[in-house]
Amino acid sequence: MDTPDNPMEIAFALATEAADAGEVPVGAVIMRDGKVLATGRNTMRANNDPTAHAEFNAIRAALMADGTGRLADCDLYVTLEPCTMCAGAIAHAKLRRVYYAAEDPKGGAVDNGVRFFAQPTCHHAPEVIGGVSATRAAEMLRRFFSERR
């Protein structure tokens, strides 16, 4: 498969795959040195696993590919602001940077909610760049949920 140069485009393609499978449309990509190390999309319903968020799936795949237990020289691109669980995994994996598209005022934990990386108990806080293609991601989520209500 041809992959776009822009990692957020890959994340959006994964989010579309998730939506097509009946999952909340979230996709994630982990990059190292300008190359895709791993990808993930939401698979909570398919796996009957509440931890199978896109970020978690991408982090697990990246750690398996890397074999070091840390991703300090890697960047995560995700279509939705990470939740507290995913923010914890991001901190423990020591990801360098997080780029996210849409804010999640209800469940987000980076720039909303608990603001996990700003807590004194957080031992590693990545650089965070929010709002990358935010309108597109928010519309994808709105459309997904409106079709189910």
C-alpha positions as CSV (number, residue, x, y, z in Angstrom):
1,M,0.0,0.0,0.0
2,D,1.3,3.5,-0.8
3,T,1.5,5.5,2.3
4,P,1.2,9.3,2.3
5,D,4.2,11.3,3.4
6,N,2.1,13.1,6.1
7,P,1.8,10.8,9.1
8,M,-1.5,12.5,10.1
9,E,-2.9,11.4,6.7
10,I,-2.0,7.8,7.6
11,A,-3.7,8.3,11.0
12,F,-6.9,9.5,9.2
13,A,-6.8,6.5,6.9
14,L,-6.6,4.3,10.0
15,A,-9.5,6.2,11.6
16,T,-11.6,5.6,8.5
17,E,-10.8,1.9,8.7
18,A,-11.9,1.9,12.4
19,A,-15.2,3.6,11.5
20,D,-15.8,1.2,8.7
21,A,-15.4,-1.6,11.3
22,G,-17.9,0.0,13.6
23,E,-15.1,1.4,16.0
24,V,-14.8,5.0,17.1
25,P,-12.7,6.5,14.3
26,V,-9.3,7.1,15.8
27,G,-6.0,6.2,14.2
28,A,-2.5,6.6,15.4
29,V,1.0,6.5,13.8
30,I,4.4,6.3,15.5
31,M,7.3,7.8,13.5
32,R,11.0,7.5,13.9
33,D,13.5,9.4,11.7
34,G,10.8,10.3,9.2
35,K,9.7,6.6,8.8
36,V,6.6,4.8,10.1
37,L,7.6,2.5,12.9
38,A,4.0,1.4,13.8
39,T,0.4,2.2,13.3
40,G,-2.8,1.4,15.2
41,R,-6.5,2.1,15.2
42,N,-9.3,1.6,17.6
43,T,-10.1,-2.1,18.0
44,M,-12.0,-2.1,21.4
45,R,-15.2,-3.7,20.0
46,A,-13.4,-6.2,17.8
47,N,-11.1,-7.4,20.6
48,N,-13.5,-6.9,23.5
49,D,-10.7,-5.0,25.1
50,P,-11.2,-1.5,26.6
51,T,-7.4,-0.9,26.3
52,A,-7.4,-1.4,22.6
53,H,-7.3,2.3,21.8
54,A,-5.4,3.4,18.7
55,E,-2.5,4.9,20.7
56,F,-2.2,1.8,22.8
57,N,-2.2,-0.5,19.7
58,A,0.4,1.7,18.0
59,I,2.6,1.8,21.1
60,R,2.5,-1.9,21.5
61,A,3.4,-2.5,17.9
62,A,6.2,0.0,18.0
63,L,7.7,-1.5,21.2
64,M,7.5,-5.0,19.5
65,A,9.2,-3.7,16.4
66,D,11.8,-1.7,18.4
67,G,12.5,-4.2,21.2
68,T,13.9,-1.6,23.6
69,G,10.9,-0.9,25.8
70,R,11.2,2.9,25.2
71,L,10.3,5.1,22.3
72,A,12.2,8.3,23.3
73,D,13.2,9.2,19.7
74,C,9.7,8.7,18.3
75,D,6.7,10.9,17.6
76,L,3.0,9.9,17.9
77,Y,0.4,11.3,15.5
78,V,-3.2,10.6,16.6
79,T,-6.6,11.9,15.3
80,L,-8.0,12.5,18.8
81,E,-6.6,13.9,22.0
82,P,-5.4,11.0,24.1
83,C,-7.3,9.9,27.2
84,T,-5.7,9.4,30.6
85,M,-4.9,5.8,30.0
86,C,-3.2,6.5,26.7
87,A,-1.4,9.6,28.2
88,G,0.0,7.2,30.9
89,A,1.2,4.8,28.2
90,I,2.8,7.7,26.3
91,A,4.6,8.9,29.3
92,H,5.8,5.4,30.2
93,A,7.0,4.7,26.7
94,K,8.8,8.1,26.8
95,L,7.5,9.3,23.4
96,R,9.3,12.5,22.4
97,R,6.3,14.3,20.8
98,V,2.5,13.9,20.5
99,Y,0.6,15.5,17.6
100,Y,-3.1,15.2,17.9
101,A,-6.0,16.5,15.7
102,A,-9.3,17.0,17.6
103,E,-9.5,18.0,21.2
104,D,-11.6,15.8,23.4
105,P,-13.2,18.0,26.1
106,K,-15.0,15.0,27.6
107,G,-12.4,12.3,27.6
108,G,-9.1,14.0,26.7
109,A,-6.3,14.2,29.3
110,V,-3.7,16.2,27.6
111,D,-5.1,19.7,27.1
112,N,-8.4,18.9,28.8
113,G,-9.5,17.0,31.8
114,V,-6.7,15.9,34.1
115,R,-3.9,17.4,31.9
116,F,-1.9,14.3,32.7
117,F,1.5,15.6,31.4
118,A,1.3,18.7,33.7
119,Q,0.9,16.6,36.9
120,P,3.8,16.4,39.3
121,T,3.4,12.6,39.3
122,C,4.1,12.4,35.6
123,H,7.7,11.5,35.2
124,H,8.0,12.1,31.4
125,A,6.0,14.7,29.5
126,P,6.4,14.8,25.7
127,E,6.1,17.9,23.7
128,V,2.5,18.2,22.6
129,I,1.1,19.9,19.5
130,G,-2.6,19.9,19.4
131,G,-5.1,20.9,16.7
132,V,-3.4,19.4,13.7
133,S,-6.3,19.0,11.2
134,A,-8.7,19.4,14.1
135,T,-11.8,20.4,12.1
136,R,-11.4,17.3,9.8
137,A,-11.1,15.0,12.8
138,A,-14.0,16.6,14.7
139,E,-16.2,16.3,11.7
140,M,-15.3,12.6,11.2
141,L,-16.2,11.9,14.9
142,R,-19.5,14.0,14.6
143,R,-20.5,12.1,11.5
144,F,-19.7,8.7,13.1
145,F,-21.7,9.3,16.2
146,S,-24.7,11.0,14.4
147,E,-25.1,7.9,12.3
148,R,-25.4,5.7,15.4
149,R,-27.9,7.8,17.2
